[in-house]
Amino acid sequence: MFANGLSYLAIPGPSVMPDRVLRAMHRPAPNIYTGTLHDVTRSLIPDLKALVRTRHDVAIYIANGHGVWEAALSNVLNDGDTVLVLATGRFCVGWGEMAEALGAQVETLDFGDTEAVDPDRVEAALRADTGGRIKAVLTVLVDTSTGVRNDIKAIRAAMDAAGHEALLMCDGIASIGCDAYDMDDCGADVTVCASQKGLMTPPGIGFVWMNDKADAVRGRKARVSRYWDWRPRVAGDEFWKLFGGTAPTHHIYGLREALDMIFEEGLEAVWARHEGLARAIWAAVDVWADGGPLRVNVKDEDARSRAITSLQLGEGQGDALRNWCEETMGLTLGIGLGRTPASAYFRLGHMGHVNGHMVLGLLGTLDAGLKALEIPHGHGAVEAASAVLADLSHAPGAAG
Ligand SMILES: *Cc1c(COP(=O)(O)O)cnc(C)c1O
């Protein structure tokens, strides 16, 4: 009934695409052999490194998140190696399944669906691995199915305390450009990301950052499949080798624009925007939760993503609310991916090109949905969220 107008895709990826990105991509096919495309591509490299704050290297793939999962693993795993999966939801488990399909043994530490990785358990598991079978620890910065955010630096500290040599591999697909992340400072050896979440660009290109330790592991491998090998992509001595073939022409222009937007705003300002918007959402949920079944999935604020929030209702109510928001109001929310029962859960993507009025609109829509569907809820949620944003807008350094 109220759905016509600007629709709003608030799922945790693909995220809202800025008009600037769309316009940058709207152009005829460029020459791939010489000219501007080469310059624009080369200009991406330093910015991609700055994005995750690494002085190490990055390889670009024409691939989604699953593609860069496989790319990263293919460069460092040998048949029969063991990987340790730190499960805080569906996504790290999926990465582990991919390692298994590539011939690795998978050991999983399961931290459930509502809490972050406990570094003490990681340390204990690594201490127990006296034979050094574990070659890589797989973790996610944010698990997109649960909204759990992990402390990568604490995981690194646990690995160091155990004196273990395994690589620390971090999936930042949901959260780079939203949740604060400093690859070198937190000690990740490999980071992966894809274009369609915090980076506001259509799905189709992905990134693998690797430090010298990870590249040395790559160097000791007998063979790496040609397409996934990161070395020719990093060396980039010939343009076509950067992509193992034809460049992803339009994605390059779209990503250039998206990175310009991020660095024009300032990476830390981007993180602060996500932080403030997430806090507004949490404040609203706290009020709703006070008078009904709605819950934010992760209790501990430190362990919550600033890019995606998973919410729980009664069985069937998550689906009903999602459907109402889409059909009646033109707001699309994320499904209860990987949860049981899935119909009780829904997810909010608040990543990338999202600002204060969008989040207040999203919260107002949810509030109307709870009323329309007669799901009991506390009153004053949008008021609470607007108070948070009003308050944060006065914070020192807050720039509009
Ligand atoms: C979205 C996502 C993936 C998968 O990415 P695809 O592009 O769908 O293959 C993997 N890990 C995390 C944390 C994600 O959010």
The ligand as a Gaussian input file, in Angstrom:
#p B3LYP/6-31G(d) Opt

LIG

0 1
 C       28.500000     -12.437000       1.983000
 C       29.554000     -13.183000       2.724000
 C       30.261000     -14.252000       2.152000
 C       29.917000     -14.822000       0.816000
 O       30.060000     -13.918000      -0.204000
 P       29.433000     -14.230000      -1.644000
 O       29.787000     -13.038000      -2.422000
 O       27.971000     -14.428000      -1.443000
 O       30.078000     -15.469000      -2.148000
 C       31.249000     -14.835000       2.891000
 N       31.569000     -14.404000       4.123000
 C       30.909000     -13.391000       4.712000
 C       31.288000     -12.968000       6.085000
 C       29.886000     -12.746000       4.023000
 O       29.222000     -11.742000       4.609000

